[in-house]
Amino acid sequence: MLKLEHISKTFDKGSLNEKTIFKDFSFEVKEKDFVTIIGSNGAGKSSLFNAIFGTFIPDEGRIILDGQDVTGLPSHVRARNIGYLFQDPRSGTAPGMTIEENLFLAAGEGGWFSLGQKKVAGEFVMRLKLLDMDLEKNLKKPVGLLSGGQRQALTLLMATYSRPKLLLLDEHTAALDPKTAEKVLYLTEKIVREEELTCLMITHSMEMALDYGNRIVMMNDGKIIYDASGTEKENQTVDGLLQLFRDKDGNIQASDRMILG
């Protein structure tokens, strides 16, 4: 489903701020994989998503999505096939528009333009009920008045409305309280499983990374230092992951322990 082949990227070349993010980086994701990605700050997790989504174009290498070379395509074109959720619940929705209007945007030409506004509004109610947040009773409510958890759940619904080829989740529960985060994660797993989506999820928690998905990837300094699935992932522990990080990096700072643990 997704291939990054020998990607290299350096920002601000020739200046004092020159920084190499990736050097000959390769990564492959199979269809229906649910990959959780961990690593300390600066490991390259968000940069990986930015490369996939087209926020920047690599200096070298290719990015293949579902058999199509998308390396030179801008992000707004890739967005037709990639759903993206950010850490900030305020991203991904239009706050001044109602819940219904936001969902109409997500439906696009495949929705109300072809099926009719009333029929699609009924479909919105059906889909919103699955979130179990009473949003279906407040279709005319501006999204800006929703709680962070409600807004993130709505964004998840919008991002997966047309079954994207790839779903990117960039610490999408990090800004939520624990109870709400647990509910959004439950909804995430449910939607990914039922829609059979290919999904990459960055998380700040090793425990969460082990609990969700079928594959876990650890990054450090723009490289993949651990990649496990199947029985190996099932038998892995947080302590085991921390030891792997120590072995590769040589040291774990207090801030890294907080982020990784």
C-alpha positions in Angstrom: 0.0 0.0 0.0 2.8 2.5 0.9 6.5 2.5 0.0 9.1 5.1 0.8 12.2 4.2 -1.3 15.6 5.6 -0.4 14.3 9.0 0.9 16.7 11.8 1.7 15.9 15.2 2.9 18.0 18.1 4.1 16.6 21.5 5.1 18.4 24.8 4.8 21.3 23.4 2.8 24.5 25.4 3.0 23.4 27.5 5.9 24.2 27.3 9.6 20.8 25.8 10.2 21.3 22.9 7.8 19.6 19.8 9.1 19.3 16.4 7.6 16.1 14.7 8.5 16.4 11.5 6.4 19.3 9.9 4.6 18.5 6.9 2.3 15.4 6.1 4.4 13.1 3.2 3.2 9.9 2.1 4.8 7.0 -0.2 3.6 3.5 -0.6 4.8 1.2 -3.5 3.7 -2.5 -3.0 2.9 -4.6 -3.2 6.1 -1.6 -2.8 8.4 -2.2 -0.8 11.6 1.3 0.5 12.5 2.0 2.3 15.8 5.1 4.5 15.7 7.1 5.6 18.8 10.3 7.5 19.4 11.6 10.4 21.4 11.3 14.1 20.4 13.2 14.7 17.1 13.2 11.0 16.2 11.6 11.8 12.8 8.0 10.6 13.5 6.2 13.7 12.3 8.7 14.3 9.5 7.8 10.8 8.3 4.1 11.9 8.1 5.1 15.2 6.5 7.0 13.3 3.8 4.0 10.9 3.2 1.4 13.7 3.1 3.5 16.0 0.9 4.3 18.8 3.3 7.7 18.7 1.9 9.2 17.0 -1.2 12.2 14.8 -0.7 15.6 15.6 -2.2 16.0 12.0 -3.3 13.9 8.9 -3.4 10.3 8.0 -4.2 7.0 7.7 -2.4 4.5 5.2 -3.8 0.9 5.1 -2.5 -1.2 2.2 -3.8 1.0 1.7 -6.8 1.1 5.4 -7.8 4.2 7.5 -7.6 3.1 10.6 -5.5 6.6 11.9 -4.8 6.0 15.2 -6.6 2.3 15.7 -5.7 1.4 18.5 -3.4 -0.4 17.7 -0.1 -3.9 19.0 -1.2 -3.8 16.4 -4.0 -2.6 13.6 -1.7 -5.4 14.5 0.7 -7.9 12.9 -1.6 -6.5 9.5 -0.6 -5.0 10.2 2.8 -6.9 11.0 6.0 -4.9 13.0 8.6 -5.6 13.7 12.3 -3.4 16.0 14.3 -2.7 16.3 18.0 -4.7 19.5 18.2 -8.5 18.7 18.2 -9.1 22.2 16.6 -7.4 21.0 13.4 -9.3 19.3 10.7 -12.7 20.9 11.2 -14.2 24.3 10.4 -15.2 25.8 13.8 -17.7 28.4 12.4 -19.6 25.7 10.5 -22.1 23.3 12.0 -21.5 19.6 12.5 -23.7 18.9 9.5 -21.9 21.4 7.3 -18.5 19.9 8.2 -19.8 16.4 7.3 -21.1 17.7 4.0 -17.5 18.9 3.3 -16.2 15.4 4.1 -18.9 13.7 1.9 -17.9 15.9 -1.1 -19.0 15.0 -4.6 -19.4 11.4 -3.6 -22.0 12.4 -1.0 -24.8 14.9 -1.2 -24.1 16.0 -4.7 -25.0 12.5 -6.0 -27.4 11.2 -3.3 -29.3 14.3 -2.3 -29.0 16.5 0.8 -31.8 14.9 2.9 -30.6 11.3 2.3 -27.0 12.1 3.2 -28.2 14.0 6.3 -29.9 10.8 7.4 -26.6 9.0 6.8 -24.8 11.6 9.0 -27.2 10.8 11.9 -26.5 7.1 11.5 -22.7 7.5 11.5 -22.7 10.0 14.3 -24.7 7.6 16.5 -21.7 5.2 16.3 -19.6 7.7 18.2 -22.0 7.6 21.1 -21.5 11.3 21.9 -25.1 12.6 21.1 -23.7 14.6 18.2 -26.5 13.3 16.0 -28.9 15.3 18.1 -26.9 18.5 17.5 -26.4 18.6 13.7 -26.9 22.4 13.6 -24.4 23.1 16.4 -21.2 25.0 15.4 -18.2 22.7 15.7 -16.3 25.4 17.6 -18.7 24.8 20.6 -17.8 21.1 20.9 -15.5 19.7 23.5 -12.0 18.6 22.5 -13.0 14.9 22.5 -16.2 15.5 20.5 -14.3 17.5 18.0 -11.5 14.9 17.6 -14.1 12.1 17.2 -15.9 14.2 14.5 -12.6 14.8 12.8 -11.9 11.0 12.8 -15.3 10.4 11.3 -14.7 13.0 8.6 -11.2 11.7 7.8 -12.5 8.2 7.3 -15.8 9.1 5.7 -14.8 8.2 2.1 -12.5 5.3 3.2 -9.1 6.8 2.5 -6.3 4.6 1.2 -4.2 5.6 4.1 -5.0 7.1 7.6 -2.4 9.1 9.5 -2.9 9.7 13.2 -0.3 12.1 14.7 -0.7 11.7 18.5 -4.4 12.4 18.0 -5.3 11.7 21.6 -2.4 13.5 23.3 -4.4 16.7 24.0 -7.3 14.9 25.5 -8.0 13.8 29.1 -7.4 10.1 29.8 -11.1 9.1 29.8 -11.8 10.9 26.5 -8.6 9.7 24.9 -9.5 6.1 25.7 -12.9 6.6 24.0 -11.4 8.2 20.9 -8.8 5.3 20.7 -11.6 2.8 21.0 -13.5 4.5 18.1 -10.2 4.7 16.2 -9.6 1.0 16.5 -13.2 0.2 15.7 -13.3 2.3 12.5 -9.9 1.1 11.3 -10.9 -2.5 11.8 -14.4 -2.3 10.4 -13.4 -0.2 7.4 -10.2 -2.3 6.9 -8.1 0.8 6.6 -4.3 1.0 6.3 -3.3 3.2 9.3 -0.1 4.7 10.8 -0.5 6.1 14.4 2.2 8.1 16.1 1.9 7.9 19.9 3.9 9.2 22.8 3.2 6.0 24.8 4.9 2.7 24.5 2.1 1.0 26.3 -0.4 2.4 23.9 1.8 1.4 20.9 1.8 -2.2 22.2 -1.9 -2.3 22.9 -3.0 -1.1 19.4 -2.3 -2.2 15.9 -0.6 -5.3 14.4 2.9 -3.8 14.0 5.1 -1.5 16.1 8.0 0.7 14.8 10.5 2.6 16.9 12.3 5.5 15.3 15.5 7.4 16.4 17.4 10.1 14.6 15.5 9.6 11.3 16.0 5.8 11.3 13.9 2.8 12.1 15.7 1.0 15.0 13.0 -1.6 15.7 10.1 -3.1 13.7 8.0 -5.9 15.1 4.7 -7.6 14.3 2.9 -10.8 15.1 4.1 -12.9 18.1 7.2 -10.6 18.6 5.0 -7.6 19.1 2.5 -9.5 21.3 5.3 -10.7 23.6 7.1 -7.3 23.7 6.9 -5.2 26.9 7.5 -1.5 27.8 10.7 -2.5 29.7 11.9 -4.4 26.7 11.3 -1.4 24.4 13.1 0.9 26.8 16.1 -1.5 26.8 16.1 -1.6 23.0 16.2 2.2 23.0 19.1 2.2 25.5 21.0 -0.3 23.3 20.6 1.8 20.2 20.8 5.3 21.7 23.1 4.6 24.6 21.2 6.8 27.0 17.6 7.8 28.0 17.0 11.2 29.3 14.3 11.9 31.9 12.2 13.7 29.2 12.6 10.7 26.9 11.5 8.3 29.6 8.3 10.4 30.1 7.6 10.5 26.4 8.5 6.8 25.7 7.1 5.2 28.8 
